Amino acid sequence: MISALTAISPIDGRYSDKTEPLREIYSEYGLIHNRVKIEILWLIALSKDKEIKEVPKFSAKLVAKLHNIYMNFNQNDAKSIKKIEKVTNHDVKAIEYWLKNSLKNEKEIIKVSEFIHFACTSEDINNLAYALMLKESLNKVLIPSIESVLKQFYMFSTKFSEISMLAKTHGQTASPTTMGKEFANFGYRLKRQIVQLKDQEILGKINGAVGNFNAHISAYPKKNWQKFSKEFITTIGLTYNPYTTQIEPHDYMAEIFQNISRVNNILIDFNRDIWTYISNGYFKQKTIKNEVGSSTMPHKVNPIDFENSEGNLGLSNTLLNHFAMKLPISRLQRDLTDSTVLRNIGLAFSYSLIAYKSCSKGLTKLELNKIIISQDLSQSWEVLAEPIQTVMRKNKIKNPYEKLKDLTRGNQNINKESLHSFIKLLKLPKKDEDYLLKLTPQNYIGLATLLAKKFK
């Protein structure tokens, strides 16, 4: 008996509660469900067309019943289809046979039952089913989860907008920024990717065995099948692809997977930075009673949520990058290498979903340690070498960079007094001298506060 304890994949085991929203979409049941939906909608579309006289317009009662078949589709229905598949050894053909059998007592259907799956190749059904699955999972699960993290970035960018902190470039002391501005940086990157995801076209085709409407034309040579196909695909909420072989070439899928991979890279970068800030003491983590950080060191509160997020983002990207490279490639008019790959989309998305939720959870535990942040700034007066030499440049003092380099580089004794003594010897205009004398590591932050507050 498969359970959370016996499942091979942690997606259906340890993390099953986090991946639940994707299960109904990307499970075998979810794929079958969407295939059934496409078959029924195609049949209804044929019945509405006046040029296809062999299929009279269905009564409102029958149309309602047909819609109810996929709207009320359940696991028992899926099991019946799988039982047929054991005989046919063909998953899509099994759906056609199941539909014919399910509708065998409908008088309006009996005469036109051969129009179920009319002129379709399996890929006509499959590509549209996967397109609907992608659309649903993006709109209902992934994008909202990414937006949830983004909302937390918004909150922290405002909350910490005025919290000055020492920046690090190459891991070394650098010009100060604010913690809020750092959250805004990541938020802006994330926001761009969300916009692209929302604008992404999701393509579909229903044009026969090699994309030329060969079978369609043999039955109804005068019909504008391109128009009919486009209207059908548009009606189900997808974008029509007029040029395909047997398969829709999956370029749009590659675009989606690369887009999500970019989201994941941004969050990997973020997780690593937050992990480092926690390690440096800039953040503490809220403790939860009865939680254990180490089996031997009682004091520890580990940044496990950000570590979990980083690991799962890496797993997701490994799959997503393979999908993006593989799926647009198919030998001649088609090979079957895409089939098994497509069945793993839910796996890649599940790793991402786990990661988004872990990152979000970790963010709720953060507590800023202002004392440590302030101490670091107070011990880093050398960062003011930058504004001093810049003001010197403005006043045409020779070799300003070199003079500050000699004064500060590797000098552990730089402090307020030594810098002020240096400034007073420069004989700058009073306005410039006063400005430099008022500078501290805490207030030398440029527009960081403004930029953090402005980010929405």
JOTA-V910611 format. One record per pair of residues at least 12 apart in sequence whose ideal C-beta (glycine too) atoms are under 8 Angstrom apart, sorted by the first residue. I is the first residue (numbers start at 1). J is the second residue. Records with the same first field share a line. If there is no record, write none. Layout:
I: J, J
This chain:
4: 16
9: 347
11: 347, 350, 351, 354
15: 350, 354
18: 353, 354, 357
19: 350, 353, 354
21: 140, 141, 353
22: 137, 141, 346, 349, 350, 353
23: 346
25: 133, 136, 137, 141, 346
26: 133, 137, 345, 346, 347, 349, 350
27: 346
28: 78, 82
29: 75, 78
30: 133, 346
31: 129, 130, 133, 343
32: 78, 81, 82, 91, 95
33: 70, 73, 78
34: 128, 129, 130, 132, 133
35: 91, 92, 95, 125, 126, 129
36: 69, 70, 73, 77, 81, 95, 98, 99
37: 70, 73, 129, 132
38: 125, 128, 129, 132, 236
39: 95, 96, 99, 116, 117, 125
40: 66, 67, 69, 70, 99
41: 232, 235, 236
42: 117, 118, 120, 206, 232
43: 66, 115, 116, 118
44: 58, 63, 66, 67
45: 228, 232, 235
46: 115, 118
47: 63, 112
49: 228
51: 220, 222, 223
52: 115, 220, 223
54: 112, 115
55: 112, 115
56: 108, 112
58: 108
59: 108
62: 106, 108, 109
65: 106
69: 99, 102
77: 98
80: 98
81: 94, 95, 98
82: 94
84: 97, 98
90: 122
91: 122
92: 117, 122, 125, 126
93: 122
95: 125
96: 116, 117
99: 116
100: 113, 116
103: 116
119: 208, 213, 215, 216, 219
120: 206, 208
121: 208, 209, 246
123: 246, 247, 248, 334
124: 205, 206, 207, 208
126: 339, 342
127: 204, 205, 247, 248
128: 204, 205, 206, 233, 236, 238
130: 253, 342, 345
131: 202, 203, 204, 238, 248
132: 236, 237, 238
133: 345
134: 202, 253, 256, 345
135: 202, 237, 238
137: 346, 349
138: 197, 200, 256
141: 349, 353
142: 197, 260, 349, 352, 353, 356
143: 194, 197, 198
145: 353, 356, 357, 360
146: 190, 193, 194, 197, 263, 356
147: 194
148: 356, 360
149: 190, 267, 356, 359, 360, 363
150: 187, 190, 191, 194
152: 360, 363, 364
153: 183, 184, 186, 187, 190
154: 187, 455, 456
156: 179, 180, 183, 363, 366
157: 180, 181, 183, 184, 187, 452, 453, 455
158: 180, 452, 453
159: 180
160: 178, 179, 180, 183, 368, 452
161: 178, 180, 181, 448, 449, 452, 453
162: 178, 180, 449
163: 178, 179, 180, 368, 370, 373
164: 176, 177, 178, 373, 377, 441, 442, 443, 445, 448
165: 177, 178, 179, 182, 282, 373, 376, 377
166: 373, 376, 377, 380, 383, 441
173: 380, 382, 383
174: 383
175: 383, 386, 444, 446
176: 377, 383, 441, 442, 444, 445, 448
177: 445, 446, 448
178: 445, 448, 449, 452
179: 282, 368, 373
180: 448, 449, 452, 453
181: 445, 448, 449, 451, 452
182: 273
183: 452
184: 451, 452, 454, 455
186: 266, 269, 270, 273
187: 455
188: 455
189: 266
190: 263, 266, 267
193: 259, 262, 263, 266
194: 263
196: 259
197: 256, 259, 260, 263
200: 252, 255, 256, 259
201: 239, 252
202: 238, 239, 252, 256
203: 238, 239, 240, 241, 248, 251, 252
204: 233, 236, 238, 239, 240, 241, 248
205: 229, 233, 240, 241, 242, 244, 248
206: 229, 232, 233
207: 225, 226, 229, 244
209: 246
210: 245, 246, 333
211: 243, 244, 245, 246, 333
213: 225, 226, 229
226: 242
230: 242
239: 252
245: 330, 332, 333, 334
246: 333, 334
247: 330, 334, 338
249: 328, 330
250: 327, 328, 338
251: 328
253: 323, 324, 327, 328
254: 323, 324, 325, 327, 328
257: 320, 321, 323, 324, 348
258: 320, 321, 324
260: 316, 320, 349, 352
261: 316, 317, 320, 321, 324
263: 352
264: 313, 316, 317, 320, 352, 355
265: 313, 317
267: 309, 313, 355, 356, 359
268: 310, 313, 314
270: 359
271: 306, 307, 309, 310, 313, 359
272: 310
274: 303, 306, 362, 366
275: 303, 306, 307, 310
278: 303, 306
279: 303
280: 372, 376
281: 369, 372
282: 368, 369, 372, 373
283: 366, 367, 368, 369
284: 301, 366, 367, 368, 369
285: 301, 303, 365, 366, 367
286: 364, 365, 366, 367
287: 301
303: 362
304: 362
305: 358, 359, 361, 362, 365
306: 358, 359, 362
308: 354, 355, 358
309: 354, 355, 356, 358, 359, 362
310: 355
311: 355
312: 351, 352, 354, 355, 358
313: 351, 352, 355
315: 351
316: 348, 349, 351, 352, 355
319: 344, 347, 348, 351
320: 348, 352
322: 341
323: 341, 344, 345, 348
326: 338, 341
327: 341, 342
374: 442
377: 440, 441, 442
378: 441, 442
380: 441
381: 414, 415, 416, 418, 419, 441
382: 408, 411, 414
383: 441, 444
384: 419, 436, 439, 440, 441, 444
385: 404, 405, 407, 408
387: 436, 439, 444
388: 400, 404, 419, 422, 423, 436
389: 401, 403, 404
391: 428, 432, 435, 436
392: 404, 426, 428
394: 432
395: 426, 428, 429, 432
397: 426
407: 422
416: 440
420: 437
423: 436, 437
